[in-house]
Amino acid sequence: MTEQEKEERRIQLIQNKKNRKERSEQEWQKKRQRIAFTVMILLVLAGLSHSFWDRSFHTFEEITSTPNSGANYTQFIAYQDGYLKYSQDGISCLTQAEKVLWTEAYNMSNPAISVEGEYAAVADLEGNEVLLFDEGGKVGEYSMPYPVKKVQVASQGVFCVVLEEGTDNYIRLYNKEGSLLADIKSKLESNGYPLAVAISSDGKKMVASYYCVDGIDSKNVLSFYNFGEGGKGQSGNLVGTYQFDHTFIPKIEFMDDRTVCAVGDDQTIFYQMKDKPKKVKTLSFNKEIKSVFSNHQYIGYIFENDSEGVEAGTEQPYQMMIYNKSGHLKASIGRNKLYESVKWGENVIISYTGSECSLLRMNGTEFFCQNLGDNIVDVLPTAKRTEYMVIYSDRSTRIKLKNKIQLKTEKTEQEEES
């Protein structure tokens, strides 16, 4: 190879290297443009999604309306992907679209219902009848020896009843076949009256709150029972008790199979119960609790704020405090109005009084507050975020939340220009 050919070869190699570098830079530039465009699209979509789910609604429309038989005695409760509709005359299982899946007739003067998972227990309070249902309909019908005061069911069909005979009370646990699993007797003068009872979703643990009066003194006792391996060898399966001399505890809940929440009039106590109970958190309040609402994830309280802060404009009249099942504060929300009924929906707090309904997000945003026309008996969420089932005394109505959009007319545009 001559010197000239070598030089031409060297120049060609340099040129090829330069071309490859330019192509690489061009490809990287295009790649960066594509990445930037993709990020921009994702940010826009995220903004639109945030705006869509955080939007407020200023009106509503009725989609369907169904008359209720039994007038004021017809009630609804969320169940699986639909509802249970029950009254003194019977119970029906409905889909979200209110298609009837099954119906069971009965005759109860004062029906009370408990739902957990796929099971529902209906009891005639002050009567003796208890019925158990699952997704397919009636599982069993049971006659209690004494009048029923309370009923609760677990997610695998075990159910608990509180019975009363004179000054004696019985807490009885049954499986879905009707076999008696536990029978706990208490006497009013010695053990006190069972204010509340709760069973874990697996049906193996139970907590009862007893209110005892001794002369002028009173106390509240929490009794913990374990019917599984952890309670073997314990007398009556009793694995722990806690006494409170100045706290009235009318509400107990298993937030999961190990977490127990006991709600008193001046404090709430959280327990962990693997085998035996252990107190892990206490929330003490120096204000009167106006309302309590809970689900398996959160417990909420509503308090009345001090008049000084309200008059000074630094506080709203009421304060809503929401805690998780570990007892940690998750949200503190000021409220202008005290609603008679407050409950959890699907990540929504539903409040209503009379004919007014308010819907609140966990971040404190009130995204709907409207007068629905008639006195509200209940409000239930549906599978659609913008639709709710509203129960009145004479009918059940599905409503759709809507935004009020005002379009400018030529007249208003001319008026604005002038």
Order of alpha helices (4+ residues) and beta strands (2+ residues): alpha-beta-beta-beta-beta-beta-beta-beta-beta-beta-beta-beta-beta-beta-beta-beta-beta-beta-beta-beta-beta-beta-beta-beta-alpha-beta-beta-beta-beta-beta-beta-beta-beta-beta-alpha
